Every structure is written in C-alpha cells, then in structure tokens.
Amino acid sequence: MKSAWRCWLFVGVFLFAACSSSGGDEQSTDTKVTDESGQTDVVGDATLDVEDDQVNPDASGDVTDDTEDVEVGPQERYFTFMGMGGVSMGASAFTFHVGNPGYIDFIGAYGGYINYYYLQGYMRTAMFAGFCDMDTILAHLNEINDPDSGALKCGPVGPRFPWEFAVDFNHWHFDNSGGTWDRDFYWEALEGMSTAFGNLINYNPDNPYLPAGVPLEWLAPGDTTERCANAYHVGKPYNYNAEYNPEGEYDLITFCDGEEPIGFAQEDPRYWELAGVVDPTYTHKRPTHLLLAVDYNGNGLRDFHEPVIVNTMERFEDVGADGCADANEDGDGGCTAEGATGDPNGDNFEYMDNPMGTEGNIVYDEGEPYNDYGLDGVADTDDYGEGDGEFSSNPNMNNLIERSAVYWIDHAPVEEINAVDIFMDGGIRDALHACTSTWQIAQHLAARVGNTRFYRDYTMFEDSLYPAMEHGLLTDYPVDYTPESIGKNWMVAYGNPDATESEIWKGDGKHVGTGDDVYNRSASMFMTPLDRWPNVDKEPVISSDKGAIVNSSFYSPGTQNRWAYSIATPPGYSDPAFQDEAYPVFIFLPGHGVMADSAIAAGLVFNKFMELGMIGKFMLAVPEGQCCRIHVPTGKRYCACRRNNIDNSKYFCVDPDCTGPDSECAEIQIPRDETDQECNGGNFFANQRTNKYGDTSASEYMHFEDILLEMIAHIRETYRVPEAGWFEVK
C-alpha cells in the first residue's frame, strides 16, 4: 500500500515541481565545459565537501560556533495559519515577506534568485564581464569579431565561489533542467526582472527600463528586423564608462542577441558547448533592451570582443569595512601597519570559512574607499551620484536590495525574524547558481539568529536532512520536521558531488533535480509547516468528498482586473460532518511562465495522504504567476485566463470588469494569436515599474505583489482557515 501511494505522490509532485520552473525537459548533461582552446574544465561542481569546512554543520547542524540550540520549555507564538513558498521565481515568497512581515508563518524559498547582493556582483563581474581591457582591444581591432583570437581571449570568469560555473558575456551556461537555459531564456528572465524592478544594470532617470540615451520608440512592438540591422547610437553625455570609454570617444549602440539555430541534437555534446555562446556570424533578430555595447570599429554592430557597458555603481576598493588592504591591517581593526602579511584584521571574505568577511566579497561595504565620480566612474560628466559625498549605486538595484532577504536578515528586529521559520534549498549544479546565492542567505541568517542548519542533500549523506546512506524519499522514513529535530531554519544543498555523467544527465543537482530531488523538495516544503502548525488535523477521513481542485478568480484592485488562482481543498471539506473544521493554507508561488492551474496538479495527490491520515490536512493555493494579456485588436487587458486543452488556439478569460464572485462572471474566448503579454512570462510577484515596452503608466495597474495580499484576504473570506492568534508551542 505504501509503495503504491508513493508512486501516486511521486507522479503528482513531479508534475507540480517540474512545472514550477518554466517547464521543459528535465534532462541535462554533465558539467564539463570545453573552451575555445579545447581545454575541458569541470565547473559548477564545488569540490569542497560540506563536512570538511569549519563553517558548516557541527553536531547540532548549526553553521556558527558561537550560537547554540538551547532546549526551552513551552512558549507562545503567533500563528496566521498561512505559509508561502515556491521554486525558482516562486522563491519570491521571501521577498514578499520582507515587504509584508506578519502575514505568513513559514517561508519556503527553493532554487530561487532572491539574493540581490549576489546578483549584482555576478552580473557586474561575471555574466556581463570577461572582456579584455580597452587598450588590448584597440590594439587588436582586426581580430575584434574573431572568437578564436588568442590576444582577445580574456574570459570566461570564475568560478569564483562554490557551485558556480565559469561564464562571461559571450559564454553563458546552457542547461535544460526546468527550462531551456539558452540566451533567449536568460534575456527573457533578465528583462522580466527589469520590468518588475527597473533596469538593474544601467540607470536611466528618464525611464526605469531602458539604458540612458535610448528613446522609448526603440521598444515599440512590431518587426525587429529594422532595429537589429540599424543600431541606435548613443553619444555624450550618456556614453561614458571608466573601463571602456573614459573619454566618451566612441558611440554606444543598441544590439541584438539571442539563441541562434544550432545544428546538433541536445544529446550531442557540441550542442551544450554552443547553446549559450554568441555566434558572430549569425544575424541576430532579438533586440536586447537592457545593455549597450561600445562600437570601437564604428560598424554599427556589436562584434564578439566589443564590451557591453555596466555602470552599476561607483568604483570602490574591495578592501573591507576597515578601509584598508591586508598589508596595512594592524590586527586591531585599524590600518596603521605597513607590509603586514596574512589577514591581521580577520576581515577577508571566505565563502565557507568567513562568510561575514567584507574584504573581497564583491560588495561595497561602508568604510571602503571609493571614487565619487558617479555611476559611469568618470569625473566631470555630471552623471548620477557624482560629487554627492556618498557612495552611489543604481537606485533600481538599491530599492531591490532593501527588499532582499539578506538586507532584511541583517537589519530587521530579531523578534521579526524569529516570527517565521525559513527553509531553503539549491542545487549544486543549478544554472542560476541558486545554491551559491541561497547558501549565503542562510549564512547571514545563522549569524543573526542561530538555530539555522545546513544539510548536504536530502537523504544521501550522513549530514543530509535525513541521513540515509543511499538515495531515498523522505516519506520512506519517520522524518521529524520540528525545529528541535532539524533546526528552526534550514538550508539543503542537493546533488551528489560525485555523481556519474548518467546521474547528472538525469538532473542531479540541477535546477529541478532528479526524480528523488523533485519529490523530496516538495515533500519537505509542505511537511515542515504541517509538523509545526498547532492543532493540525491528522486523523483519517471517511467521506465521499475526496477533496477538490477549484480554479477560480477574484477582482483585484491592484491589477484593476480579475485575478486567477487555483486551490485544492482537503478531503471532507464539503462534507457536512466536517463543516466546523478549519485548515491552514500553504500558498505556492509558481515558476517563470507557469500558469496557476498547471502548478496545482499535485493537490489531489496530497489529498490521498490526508485521507489516510499519513499527513496533516491543509489547503494548497496557487496564484497566477504570469502577467496579463492584451487583446491587440481591442486593447482590452485580461488577467484571469486559462488555456483550453480541447481548443488550444484560444484563451478562456474571465470578464475583467466583473467585480462579483467568479461564478457570476462571464467567460470570454480570445484567440491566442491576437494576444500580447505585457511582460516576458513571469511577474516575479512584484509591483512592476513598467511593461515590456517601457510604458511607466502600466505601473499603475501591474501590482502583482499586492495581489498576494488580496489573495490572502480573499482566501480568509472564502474558505475555512483557523483564526490567527497566540498558541503554545515547544
């Protein structure tokens, strides 16, 4: 019986979690990357073993050696009986909590890109970097479009930290676990983040999306052929850059990029070597909206070795908050020494051994020397931040960082942090470097409040969440998810560092993971709250009501439209015998490009376990994670649409002007080929700055963070949820 139900749950959870990452094939390949010279390096697969590093779990699983897990008696805790989590884009549950503390009891942030400190450094020093210096490029202009030029080969960059891949602008890491991570997909994700939060790379005071100097008309919808064939040129005062155009001598240009056709099947290693690489012989047809390139040879095209401009922040010396490099450190936190050796002040950033170090952490820390020349790094250009007497960085990124998990952990009152339980994971071969960035969040959490534990995988190792000696599923074992057992907060780095090529191909340590990973990730996300909410009903259910999936909508003032969601009710919910029972709710945020009714797929499978009394009863709710659709012929905006399995050529949308219950709203059929989405697939559950055409007026009705607040209120009004209050817990 147990084996049969395990198979049912595996199938449902696999659909649930795999869809949460933009769909696509789960298969992947190994992490061997061959560069242009033919040399093969293994990257992304951190060689360190968790148990070998001093910062990693001690016997209690705590990351620090100055905090302890103290046995305490019963305490009171306020519970809302709402949890929230998600995978990939859905990890934005953490960002939602930072801006709206007090609404949820548990945060599940799995495989997400929510460490914006890390993101800023990664874009600045790796993803948009790897070019030779300006003098070297100018000395070899005749080779500027030759990928095989030895003189101009200055990338890839890294890996810099554990679990990273070596990349540069011309060589992004391809994968197809949880999506097709080619250049097109990366651009869509980056542009989606920029409609949500503003351009994170180059600041434009006139438009939050476009680089400075580019007119809004350049983004107009329509055929892109003309835009790609005839670049828009940007001159002074917008073209300065300390590294690549300090005199403003060269124009910056718009350019096109994206995934060109590759003449190999994905099973061929050559496909994986080429899929993320720019092909300078291909005529690209996809405009990039966020970056400009330096046109050194004046041909109006971005040639292979011409750099892209990253004016993210004022230039600084990454010597640490003490203000001096190791050679001047005196060992007492000062800078009076000369020629010192080692790290006298103990401030060198070490990812595992000294994660709170500030020297060499690729982040500006107060106290570090900087040039007050503005974001372009060039004096006397009068750009943003120049001469203001303080360190300046892109305001769009500043706003995002202040909503980031790390900033909240470092600055929020301890009581606010302790009011939620946080569980996170990341794959050691994730194309997004989710393990690298999320591990850092957990390190800050451990340093601030303690009782944060770090685990190597879910079941494989002695220091796994469940320390089985072999692969296994969490429901095979009597896992205790209470804080005393596994830590109040925890982080899992899943994936086997010694996986075979076959196991890696099947997804080991990747964005979605293997079948076992998918199962364990989903099981842990929901079972942890069920072991921690008070008074959860775990009794078997005898009822003709097996639970139901409801696809519905509500009117959202934040979007001035209907908003779609799906919810799975537990067995017995509609049975009069259980009409006085109330159930906690876990809100699952879907991944980039995933619709709510697709992500709810596993709801009824969990109900089987509830019916048998194997897990506690709860409601699973999923909001729509996409932006709205515009019916191009009429200009009408529709935010609650579903695909139809019978007629896939149409969307079936709820009347956007209906303010009553979903059952009273008309359904309108719209041809799919007559629609245009207002952003690139995913809304990041953020109140958007613009739509994908740079229209700032769209920010008045693209309030996708607000819809989560509205959804929480709607669920409380519509379904039976326990009243929030204080409860005794151990």
N, C-alpha and C positions, 0 to 999 in steps of 0.2 A: 504493500500500500504506500509506504513512504517513498519508495523508488518511483512509483507511478506519479505521485503528486509532485515529486521533484522534477520530473520531466515536464509536467504541465507548467510549473512555475518557471523552469528554465526557458521554455519557449516564449512565454509571455514577457518575462523580464528581459530576455534578449531583444525582443522587438521594441520594448519600452526604452531601454538604454541605448541601443544602436541608433534608433531614430533620433535620440536626443543630441546627436552630433552632426546634423545636417544630412543624414542618410548616407548612402554609398556603400561600397564593398568593404567588408571588414578585413579582407586580406591585406597583408603588407609584405615587405621584403626585409632583408637584414639591414644592418646599419653601416655596411661598408660603402664608402663613397670614394670614387675614383676621380682625381682631379685631372687637369689638362696634361700634366706631365706623365700620367699613367700610374702615379703612386696611389696606393689604396690605404686609407686610414679608417680605423673604426672610431666613430664619433657618436655622441649622444648616449653612449652606454657607460655610465660612470664606473670607473674601475674600483672606486672605493667600496668597501663593504661596510654596511651600517654599523656592525658591531665593533669595527676597528677604530672608530672615530670617537674622540673623547666627548664631543658634544652630544652624541647620540644616546639612546636609552640606557639608563642604569637599570638596576634590578626592578625598580618601580616603573620603568618606562619614561621617566621624566628627562627632558632634554637638558636641564640645568642641574648643577650640583650644589646650588645654594637655595633650592626650594625643596620642600618635602610634601608628600601626600600624607596629610595628617588625618588620622581616624577621628571623626567627630560624631557627636550624638545627633538626634533628630533636630532638624532645622525647619524653618518655614521658608517657602519660596513662592513667588507669584507666578502662576501659570495662565497663559492665554488659551491654551489648547490648540494653538496654531504653530505648525512648523513650516519651514520653507527651504527648498534646496533644488539643485539641478546639476546637470552635466554640461560642460562646455560653456556656451553662452548662458546657460541656466545657472551657472555659479554666481551670476549677478545677484542671486539671493543675498549674498553677503553685502554687496553694495547697497541693495535696498535696505537692509537692516541698519547700515551705518547712517543712512539718511533718515531712518524712521525707527529708532530704537523703541522697544516696548511692545511691538505688535506680534512678535514671534518668540517661541521658546527655544527653537533649535534651528541651526543653520547647517545645511549640507552643501558644501562647495567642492564639486568634483571636477577635475580636469579643466578648470577654468583659467581665464587670463584676467585675473582681478587684482594682481599685484602691479599697480601702475608705476611704482618706483622702478620695478624691474623692467616693465615695458618701455619706459622712457629710455633707460640705459641701453636696452637691447636694440631699439631702433636706432639710437644715436651712434652706437659703437660697433654694431654688427650688421643688422638687417639692411641698413641704408649706408653702409660703410664698405671698406675693403678696397678703396681706390688708392692708387699711388698719389704722392704729393704733387702739387701743381707743377713744380719745376721739372719733375721727372716726366710728367705727361706732356708738357710743352716741348721737351727735348726729343720726344718720340711721336710727334703728331702723325707721321706717316704710318704708324702702326696702331692708331687710335681705335680702329674698328676690327682689329685682329685679336680674337680671343686667345690665340696661341703665342702672342708676343711675350717673350721672356722678360723683356725690360719693363713691361707694364703689368706684370703679374704680382700684385701686392695683397691679394686675398686668397682664400677665404679667411675669416676672422674666427679665432677660437678653435675648440670650445674653451670658454673662459671659466665656467663653473660646472659642477657635476650635472650630468644628464643633458648637456647641451649638444647640439650639432654645430659643426663648422659651417658658417654661411657668410655671404656678402651680398651686395645688391644684385649682382649678376648670377648668383648661385643660391637660390632658396631651396630648402629641404623639401623634397616631394614625398608624399605619403598618400595612402588612400584608406586609412583607418578612420571611420567616422566622417567621411567626406573625401573628395578628391583634392588634395592639397597641392594643386598646381598654382601657377602665378595668377590665373584668373581668380581662383578662390581666395588667395591671400589678399588681392586687391579688393575683392568684394567685402571681406571681413574688415579690412582697414578703413575702407570708405564707409562701411556701416557704422563703425565706431566713431568716425568723424562727423557723420550726420547727427549721431547721438550726443557727442561730447565736444564737437568742434575739431578743427584740424589740429592734431597733436604734434605735428612736425614743424610747420611754419605758420607763424601768427600773422593774420591779416586783420587789422582793426576795422576794415570796411565790410568784411564778410567772414563768418566763423568757419567756413568750409574751404574756400579757395585760397591758394597762395596769394600773397600780396602782389598786385600789379596785373592779375588776370581778371578780365571783365566777366560779369555774370553770364553774358550771352554765350561765352565759350562752352557753358554747360547745357545749353538748350537741347531738348530732346530731338532726335532725328538721326539721319545718316551721319556716321562718324568719319566717313572716308575723307571728306574735305579737311576736317580738323587734324587728322593724322598725317595728311600729305602736306599741310601748310601749318607749321607750328606758329603759336603766338609768341612773339618776342617781348621780353620784359627787360627794360633798361633801368637806368638810375631814376629814383633812389632805391629801387626795390631789389637790385641785383647784387648787392654787396654780400660777401661772405669771407670771413677771416682766412679760411683754409684754401679756398679755390677761386676767389675773385675779390681780393682785398682792395683793388683799385677801381673796381666796377668797370673794368676794361672790356669784358665780354658780356654779351647778352645771355640771359637765362631764357630757356624755351620750354614750352609745353611739349610733351612727347607721349607716344603710345607704347604700350607694353601689353603683356598678357600671354596666354598659352598658345603657342603655335602648334600646328599639327606635328606629331612625331610618328615616324614610320615603323614603329615596333609595337608589339603587344606588351601589356604590362608584365607578362611573365618573363619578358626578355630584360636582362639587367641593364641593357643600353637605354631602355625606356626610363628607368629610375634615375640614371645618370643625367638624362637630358631634360626631364619633365620640368624641373624648376629653374632651368638655365636659360638665359636670354640668348636667342639666336639672332645675330646681327644681320643675317642675310634675309630674314623674314620680314615682310611688310606688315607690321602690326596694325590692328584695326581697333584696338581698345584704348581710348584716351585714359590716362591716369589723372586723377583730379587733385591729388594732394601734394605733388612734388614738381619741382622744376630742375632742369639739368643745365650745366654750363656748356655753351656751344663754342668750344675752343676753335674749331676749324671753320665755323661760320656756314656750315652746310644746311642748317635748319633741322637737323636730325640729332637725336642722342646716339652717339656712337658708343660702342661697347665699353670703352675705358673713360668716357666722359662722366664726371661725377654728378650725382644729384645733391642738391643743396639741403642741408639740415641746419636750420637756425633755430634750435630749440631753446637754448639758454646762453647766458653769458659764459665766457670761458673761465675756468677755475682750475686751481691746482688741487688735485685729489690727495691731499696730504693728511687729511683727518681734521677733526674738530679742534685739535690742539694747535693747528695753524702752521705746523712745520713737518718736514720730512724726517725720516728716521735719523739721518746724520746729525740733526740739530736737536733731537729729543734728549732731555736731561734725566729721564726716569722718574721725575716728579710731576709730570704733566706739563712741564714747561719746555721752552725752546732755546735754552742758553748754551747748549753743548755745541761742539764743532767736531765733525768727523766721527761721531758715535757709530757703533755697529749694532746690528740686530734691530730690535724694536723696543727701545728703552721705555717708551710710554705705553706699550702694550695695546696700541690702537690699530694695528694692521688688520684689515678685514680678511678673515679666512672663512670661507663659506660654511665649513662644518665646525672648525675649532674656535672661531671667534666671530660669530655671525653678527654681533653688535658692533664690531670694529668699524671705524669710519675712514681710515686711510686705505685708498684703493678699492672703495666699494662702488665706484662709478656713479655716485650720487653726491650732489652738493650738500655739505653739512655746514651749518653755521660756524664760522670761525676760519673756514678755509679761504685763502687769498683768491681774489678774482679780479678781472678787468671790467670796470664799469663802462663798457663800450656798447651795451645793448645786445640784442639777440643775434645780430649779424657778426658780432665780435670785432667790428672795425670802428675806430674812433672817428668822431666828427661826421657821422652820417645821419644823426638825429633820429635813429630808429627807436623802437620801443625799449625802454629801460635804460637808455644811455644817460649817464650822469645823474641818476636819481639817488645815488648814495646807498643803494641796497642791491643785493643780488637779485637779478631778474631772470625769469624763465617764462615760457609760453603760458599766458593766462589760461588758455583752454586746458593745458595739462595741469596747471596749478589747481584749477577747480576740480578736476577729476581726482587728483591725488588727495585733496581734502575730503573726498568721499571714498577713499580707498580703505581696504581692510587694515593695511599696515599703519596708516595715519591714525585711524580710529583706535587701534590697539595701543599705540604709543601715547595718545592724548586723552582718550575717554576716561571718565572716572572708573576706578576699579569695580565699583558696585555695578556699573552699567555693563561692563564686560562679563562679570560673573553672573549676570541675569540671563545669559544664554549659554547653551552648550554648542560647541562648534566642532564639526567633523569634516575633514578634507581628505582628498587623495590626488594623486597624479601618477601618470605612467612614466617610467624611466626612459622610454623611447617616444614620448609624446611629441608630435611635430610642433606643438605650440610651446614646448618646454614647460608644460604645466607643472611637472614635478619640481623643477628648479624654482619656479616663481612661487608656487604654493608652499613648498617647504620653508621658504623664507618667511612667509606669513606666520606659519606655525612657530618658527623660531622666535619671532617677536612676541607671540602670544605666550610662549613658555617663559620668556624673560620677564614678562609683565605680571603674570598671574599664577604661574606654576601649574601643576597637575595637567600638563599637556604632554601627551605621549606620542612617540614616533615609532612606527612599525614598518618593517620590511615585508611588504606584500601582505595578503590577507591570510594565507594558510600555509605557505610552503616552508618557512624557516622557523628556527627557534624563537626569533624575535618578530614573528608575524602577529597579526591581530589575534588569530587563533594558531598557536604554534604546532601545527601538524607537520609531519615530516615529508608529506607528499602533497601533490595537488589535491584540493578538496573544496567542497562547498560548505558555506557557513552553516547551513541548516542540517548538515550531517553531524554537527557537534552541538553540545549544550552550551552555546556561547552566552555568557553573561555580559550584557551591554551596559551595566550600571557604571557610574563614574568610579566606584571603588575598584571595579574589575579592570576596566580598560582606559580609565582616565576621563576626566570631565570633558576635555577637548583632546582630539587626536588627529594624527596625520598618517596616511598609509602611502608609501612609495611602492606601487605594484609593478611587477615584472621581475623576471629572473635574469640577473646579470650574466649568467652562464647559459642562457637559452640557446638552443640549436637554431640553425638557419630555418628549419621547418617550423619550429615554435614561433620564431619571430615573424615568419611569413603569415602565420595564423593570428598574429596580433599581439604577441607577448609584449607587455609594457607600453603599448601604443595608445592612441587617443581613446579608443573604445576598449581595447584589450581583447583577450581570448574569451571564449565562451564562459569559462570559470570566472574570469575577471568581471565580465558583464553581470553575471549572477551575483557575485559577492559584493560588488559595488552597490547594486540596487538593494540587495537584502540588508546591508549594513545601514544604508541611508534611512530605511523605514523602520527597521527593527530597533535601532538605537532609541528613537523617541518612544516607541511602544514599551520599552523597558524602563522608561524614566518618567513618562506622564503618570500622575497618580490616578488610581481607580479605573484603569483601563480594563474593559470587559474582555476576558479571555475564555469565557465559557463557550462550549459547543452550542451550535444553533440548530434547532429542529424547526424548520419553516419552509413553506413553499416558495418564499421570497429568497432567492439566492443572491440578491444584490443586483444592482443595475448600473449601466453607464448612461449618464444623461448628458447630451450635447445641448447646450443652451446658450443664452446671451443675456446681457443686461444693458441698460442705457448708461453710457459713461460720459459724465460731464467733461472729464479730462480729454476725451477724444472727440466730444460733440458728435457721438455716433454710438451705434450698438457695439458691444464687445463680446466676442465668443469665448466660451470656456467649456471644459468637459469635467464631469465629476463622477466618481464611482462610489456609490453608496454601499454599505456593508450588508451582509445577509441579515434578513429580518427587519430591515429598515422600514419597509412599508407594511409590515405585519402588525395588526392592532395589538398583538401580545407584547410588542416591544416599543409601543408608541411613546413611552415615557423615557426611553433610553436616549442618551446624547453621546456623540462620538467626536473625538479630536480629529483635526484636519491637517493633512500634510499637503502643502501646495508645491507641486513640482513644476519648475520652470523649464520649458523645452529648449533644445539647442537651436542654433542658427538655421533658419529656413524650415523648421518643423512646425506643423500646424497642431493645434490642441487636440483635435480628435484622433490624430495619429499617435501622439505621445501617451494617450490614456490607455493604450492597447492592453497593458498588463493588469488593469484594475480588477477585472473579474477573476483573473487567475489568483491574485492575492486573496480574493474573497473565498476561494476554496479552502485556504488555510485558516481563514477566520471561522468558516463554518465548522471546521473540525476542531476548533479550539487550539490550534497549533501556534497562532499568533494573535495578538490583541486586535480588536476591531477599531477601524479608523476609516475616514473618508479621504480619498485621494482626489485632488483637484488640480487641473492643468489650465492655465490661461493661454490664450493665443500669444505666440511669441513673434509673429510677423508684423510688419507694418501694414497699413491699409492699402486697398486697391482703388485706383482711379479708373472709372469707366471713361475712356478717352473721348468717345463721341459726345457725351453729355457733360463731362467734367464732374460727375457725381462721385462721391467718395463712399466706399463701402469697407467697413472694418470687421464685420462678422460674416465671413464667407467660408464655405466648405466645398471641397471637391466632391464630385459625384462619381461613384465607382461605375455606374452604368453609362453615364454620358460625361466623359472626361473633358469634353470640349467646352464645358460651361462651369461657372461658379454659381453656387446656390447661396445667395446672400440675404441676410435679414434686412428689412427696410430700415435704413439708417436713421430715419426721423421718428421711428416708433419709440415712445418712452414708457410703454407699459410692460407687462410680463411678456416673456418670449412667446408664449402660446397665443398671444393676441396680435403678434406682429406678422406682417405679410412676408413671404419669401419671394425674392426677385432673382430670375435667372439672367446671368450675364455671360456672353461669350468670352472665353478666356483670352482669345487673341485680340479682344478690344480693350484689354486692361493693361495698366502700367502700375507697378508697385512704387509707393512713394519713398521707399528706401531699399537697400540691397538685401532683402531676405529677412534679416533679424533686427529687432528693435532694441536689444540689449536692456529691455525693461527700464529705459531711461526717458526722461522728458527731452525730446530731441531739440537740437539747435537749429537745424534746417531739414529740408527734404534733400533728396539726392541731386536736385538741380540748384541747390544753394539758396532756395527761397526761405528767407528767415521768417516770413509771415506764417509759414507752416508750423512754426514752433508754438503757435497759439493753440493748436488742436492736436499736436502729436505728443500728448502727455502719457507716455507708456509706463512711467513709474507710478503715476497717480492711479492708473487702472488697477494696480495691485492693492492699493489702499481701498479703492472702490470695491474690488472683488472680495476682500476680507469682510467688509461691511455687508456686502450682498450675501455672502455665504452665511454669516451670522443671522441675517434676517430671514433667510430662505430655508436653511437646514438646521437640524438639531445639533448644536455644538454646546459643550458644557460651558457654564458661566465662568468667566475669568475670576481668579481670586487667589488667596493665600492657602497653601496646603503644606502639611508636614511631610518632609522628605528626609531621608537619612543622608 
